[in-house]
Amino acid sequence: MNKDFEFITEEAWFDAGFQKTGQESEKRSQRHGAPWENRSELGLWQGIFKTLKAALFTPKTLFSSLTFKGGIREPLAFGLLIGSIGGMFSFFWQFLMISGGLFYFLQSIFGQVAMGMFFFIVLVIVPIFVTLALFLYSSILHILLVIVRGGKNGYEATFRVVSYSQAAQAWSLIPFIGGFIGGIWQFIIQIIGLRVIHETSYLRVILAFLIPVAFVFLLMFGTFIFLFIYIT
């Protein structure tokens, strides 16, 4: 009786484990690329529009079905495209707001050619800056997620969330306040996206974001204490 019971228990355990593995495999197989990654079928503009719409307004649906095993080239291309456009618009609005009449003053001194060269340099620098920022920010963020045990699906999953969250840069088309709105919106997209794609909790994701804040606070507090002791 005991042997039969043990056999049945082991068999049930094996079946349950097999079923669980099968469910996980099925769940992973249901993941696919973003509409941007299917633009050869949808068309370029439909791929961009549908990805923007999904990332901005239904990030949970997007990232819950988004693969994290398809490589980083496609999300990098999307993040670079939208991030660069948004960055250029943000720079342009800030330039107008801060410089005021400085633009016309510089134009009168240096002429059309110099001002055209200035904006050409901006067009070159912004994409380089966006690319470096995507990799650096994703790397740091993923390390923080690993620290809080919230990055189980790997670096590519984190990179994909960061890249597709660049959709929030579309708000930069709104003069002056668009960059601020986009920054907050992007942060929200990343919190939702990281929780869903890594299948973790909001607490772990938020803790990962709070680690640098806590570090800076402790550094400032330590500096204040040091200066206080030194002065007194």
C-alpha positions in Angstrom: 0.0 0.0 0.0 2.8 2.4 0.9 4.6 1.6 -2.3 1.5 2.1 -4.4 0.9 5.4 -2.6 4.4 6.5 -3.2 4.2 5.6 -6.9 0.9 7.4 -7.3 2.3 10.4 -5.5 5.5 10.5 -7.7 3.4 10.0 -10.8 1.0 12.8 -9.8 4.0 15.0 -9.0 5.5 14.3 -12.4 2.3 15.0 -14.3 1.8 18.3 -12.3 5.4 19.3 -13.1 5.0 18.4 -16.8 1.7 20.3 -16.9 3.3 23.4 -15.3 6.2 23.3 -17.7 3.8 22.9 -20.6 1.8 25.9 -19.5 4.9 28.0 -19.1 6.1 26.9 -22.6 2.6 27.7 -24.0 2.6 31.1 -22.3 6.1 31.9 -23.7 5.1 30.8 -27.1 2.2 33.2 -27.1 4.7 36.1 -26.8 5.4 37.9 -30.1 7.1 41.1 -31.3 5.6 44.6 -31.1 3.7 45.9 -34.1 6.9 47.8 -35.0 8.7 44.4 -35.5 5.9 43.3 -37.9 6.0 46.4 -40.0 6.9 44.4 -43.1 3.4 43.0 -42.9 1.6 46.0 -41.4 3.5 48.8 -43.2 5.9 51.3 -41.7 3.5 53.9 -40.5 1.0 51.3 -39.2 3.8 49.6 -37.3 4.9 52.9 -35.7 1.4 54.1 -35.0 0.2 50.8 -33.4 3.3 50.5 -31.3 3.0 54.1 -30.1 -0.6 53.6 -29.3 0.0 50.3 -27.4 3.0 51.6 -25.4 1.3 54.9 -24.5 -2.2 53.7 -23.6 -2.1 49.9 -23.1 1.4 49.1 -21.9 0.2 46.2 -19.7 -1.2 44.4 -22.8 1.8 45.2 -24.9 4.5 44.0 -22.5 2.5 41.0 -21.3 2.5 39.6 -24.9 6.0 41.0 -25.9 8.8 38.5 -26.5 12.1 39.0 -24.7 14.0 36.6 -26.9 13.9 38.3 -30.3 17.1 40.4 -30.1 17.6 44.0 -29.3 18.0 45.4 -32.8 14.3 46.1 -33.4 13.5 47.7 -30.1 16.7 49.7 -30.4 15.7 51.0 -33.8 12.2 52.1 -32.4 13.7 53.7 -29.3 16.3 55.5 -31.4 13.8 56.8 -33.9 11.1 58.0 -31.5 13.7 59.1 -28.8 15.6 61.1 -31.3 12.6 62.9 -32.7 11.3 63.6 -29.2 14.7 64.8 -28.1 15.0 67.2 -31.0 11.6 68.7 -30.4 12.4 69.1 -26.7 15.7 70.8 -27.5 14.0 73.1 -30.0 11.3 74.2 -27.6 13.8 74.7 -24.8 16.0 76.6 -27.1 13.2 79.0 -28.0 12.1 79.4 -24.4 15.6 80.0 -22.9 17.2 81.9 -25.7 14.3 84.2 -26.7 15.9 86.8 -28.9 19.3 85.2 -28.7 18.4 83.1 -31.8 17.9 86.2 -33.9 21.0 87.9 -32.4 23.2 84.9 -33.3 21.6 84.7 -36.7 22.4 88.3 -37.4 26.0 87.8 -36.4 26.9 84.4 -37.8 24.4 84.2 -40.6 22.2 81.5 -42.0 25.1 79.1 -42.7 26.4 79.1 -39.1 22.9 78.6 -37.6 22.2 75.8 -40.1 25.5 74.1 -39.1 24.4 74.4 -35.4 21.2 72.6 -36.0 22.9 70.0 -38.2 25.3 69.2 -35.3 22.3 68.8 -33.0 20.7 66.4 -35.5 23.9 64.3 -35.3 24.5 64.5 -31.6 20.9 63.7 -30.4 20.8 60.1 -32.0 24.2 59.3 -30.6 23.1 60.5 -27.1 19.8 58.6 -27.3 21.7 55.4 -28.3 24.2 55.6 -25.5 21.4 56.6 -23.0 19.3 53.5 -24.0 22.2 51.1 -23.3 23.5 52.8 -20.2 20.1 53.4 -18.6 18.9 49.8 -19.4 22.1 48.3 -17.9 21.9 50.3 -14.7 18.2 49.6 -14.3 18.6 45.9 -14.9 21.4 45.7 -12.3 19.1 47.4 -9.8 16.3 44.9 -10.8 18.7 42.0 -10.2 19.6 43.4 -6.8 15.9 43.3 -5.7 15.4 39.9 -7.6 13.0 41.4 -10.1 14.8 40.9 -13.4 14.4 37.2 -13.9 13.8 37.3 -17.7 17.1 38.9 -18.5 18.7 42.1 -19.8 16.9 42.0 -23.1 13.5 42.2 -21.4 14.6 45.3 -19.5 16.1 46.8 -22.7 12.8 46.2 -24.6 10.8 48.0 -22.0 13.2 51.0 -21.9 13.3 51.2 -25.7 9.5 50.9 -26.3 8.9 53.3 -23.4 10.5 56.0 -25.7 7.0 56.2 -27.2 6.3 58.7 -24.4 8.7 61.1 -26.2 5.9 61.7 -28.6 4.5 64.2 -26.0 7.6 66.3 -26.8 5.8 67.6 -29.9 3.7 69.7 -27.5 5.6 73.0 -27.0 7.3 73.6 -23.7 5.4 71.3 -21.4 5.5 68.2 -23.6 8.9 67.1 -22.3 7.7 67.2 -18.7 4.5 65.2 -19.5 6.5 62.7 -21.5 9.0 62.1 -18.7 6.3 61.2 -16.2 4.4 59.1 -18.8 7.6 57.2 -19.7 8.3 56.5 -16.0 4.8 55.0 -15.6 5.2 52.9 -18.7 8.5 51.5 -17.4 7.1 50.6 -14.1 4.1 48.7 -15.7 6.3 47.2 -18.4 9.0 45.9 -16.1 6.5 44.4 -13.7 4.7 42.6 -16.5 7.6 41.4 -18.7 9.7 40.2 -15.8 6.6 38.7 -14.1 7.5 40.3 -10.8 5.8 42.7 -8.4 5.3 46.4 -8.4 7.1 46.6 -5.1 10.3 45.1 -6.5 10.3 47.4 -9.5 9.7 50.5 -7.4 12.4 49.5 -5.0 14.8 49.2 -7.9 14.0 52.8 -8.9 14.3 54.0 -5.3 17.8 52.5 -4.7 19.6 55.4 -6.5 17.4 57.9 -4.7 18.3 56.4 -1.3 22.0 56.3 -2.3 22.0 60.0 -3.2 20.1 60.9 -0.1 22.6 59.0 2.1 25.5 60.6 0.2 24.0 64.1 0.8 23.3 63.3 4.4 26.8 62.0 5.0 28.3 65.1 3.3 26.1 67.4 5.5 27.3 65.5 8.7 30.9 65.7 7.6 30.7 69.5 6.9 28.8 70.1 10.1 31.5 68.3 12.1 34.3 69.9 10.2 32.9 73.5 10.7 32.1 73.0 14.3 
